[in-house]
Amino acid sequence: MNAFSKLHPRIREMLAQQSIQEPTPPQEQAIPAILAGENVLLIAPTGTGKTEAAALPIFHKILSKEHQGTQAVYITPLRALNRDMLRRFHEWGEKLQVSVAVRHGDTSQADRRKQSLRPPELLITTPETLQVILTGKRLRKNLASVRMVVVDEIHEMASSKRGSQLAVLLERLAENAGDFQRIGLSATVGSPDIVARLLVGNFRSYKIIQADVKRASDLRVVSPKPTRADYAMASTLECDPSLAAQIRFIRETTRSRKCLIFVNTRQAAEVLGSRFRQLGEPIGVHHGSLSVEARVEAEEAFKGGALRGLICTSSMELGIDIGDVDHVIQYSSPREVSRLLQRVGRAGHKIGLISSGTIIATCADDVAEACAIARRAAAAQLEPIQIHEKPMDVLANQIVGLEMDFGDIRLEKAYQIFNRAYPFRDLTMEEMRGVLAQVEEHRLTRVQDDIIQRTRKAREYYIENLSMIPDEKRYNVYDIVGRRSVGTLDEAFVVSFARPGATFVTKGEIWEISEVEEDEIKVVPIHRSGEIPSWTGEEIPVPFEVAQEVGRIRREIREALEAGCSEEQAAEQLREKYPVD
């Protein structure tokens, strides 16, 4: 008897047809708890079946009860993950006769209308789209039957204001549907209790399941030194010899192993991508400022083997299915332990396989930082997650959201809803009145006799401010030769650079601007050099604990050199303590 024996007979039959006999450790631990109705935070390494650990009980509960409307909502932080989940769940849904649909900003009007008239039993969406759904009369009614909500990759939102917004959003959904079961999934969490509280709120019980799955990992830090050949390549690529050495290391690695090459910024992705394109290497580029078509094309090419390497930002950090990955290269320090573990976990994406990764340090300070992070990763010393406590901009945004939900709502009732959300557990009525006064000043609400009332401006504000992700005006880049969108550029770069005849890099390719319109830049592909665009919001902070360890490494090296050690001896001392070549 294992956890699968508790599932609906049709699910067991489907698993048997797929030759799936035994549950993985996370599934064995989580499925009984979820079937019992407990709120669960499941923490398990990538590739150990944690998605199925939540999905199988969802299908079981849908099959076991006769209800109209949407029974379960599956929330992910990215549209790309939505598409990926739809592919995975759609096959199960067809076999089990359970309707599954995805809804986000790219969903067509026809599909939206279909979902409105015939709501799917399992809805896959993002927090921002759920914000919209809750305010629609018919859609809101469809969600009144929700009994389970899964938040996938919850760590990705927990430490940002999206997490605080999501916590309130779940309480708004509970006002509409009644209390429901909550399940959170993550591969890496530094503060499980805080994340669990963010998921379930202040007054509900929860169970944290940290699946004990031993995933061997092999992490090394390297800093390639330029060779004579690298100097020649630097001349060809018009770059520094150090960069040429790093490119040579990546090229050699991808020729023997299929690699994801993580970078910290879109700018770095384009710098590397354009050089590999010059060299004719089968290495693609994937980041959030490329069009959906360009990203999907890169994913499919990598999955199918046409690409040996894929340069990516955090856009590929989460669980998007891109097939087997042999090795992960992190270009420059990943800045955070949890980020490194999440990224390296994409390699050896199955139980029993080794997750192997290499950090390419780009300078001496980068070596120290990469060493500190690699050591802490091997020791599983994740940085604690710090949520945003009582973020007043989120409070203002969600006050308007409650107006959209209810039309009129008593101040005390609104306060109780906020107070149930963990980030607002210490919110005082005085603080809420203060924010409410500012919202009223902007004519986004009206307060009479302690009743919050909706205004005409409220809906426009709400729809324009669905997300807590900082926004910047973006220009669509349109290839007039290929007749398709390539990606987007930020306004700051366009204003300072874009003019007909100017050349720039995106998707690792060079483009010449043909025409600049109000919201679009028309381009044609060319074969000469171009400017690397800059995008906003790309800095990753270094945790305090990592910075302190970097300081200790620098001090120890300085003391060794002052004591008369040679540079090679000092380096050897570093190699004894840290996984550095």
Summary of the structure (lengths in Angstrom):
residues: 581
radius of gyration: 25.3
end to end distance: 48.0
largest distance: 79.2
contacts: 1987
relative contact order: 0.10
helix: 48%
strand: 18%
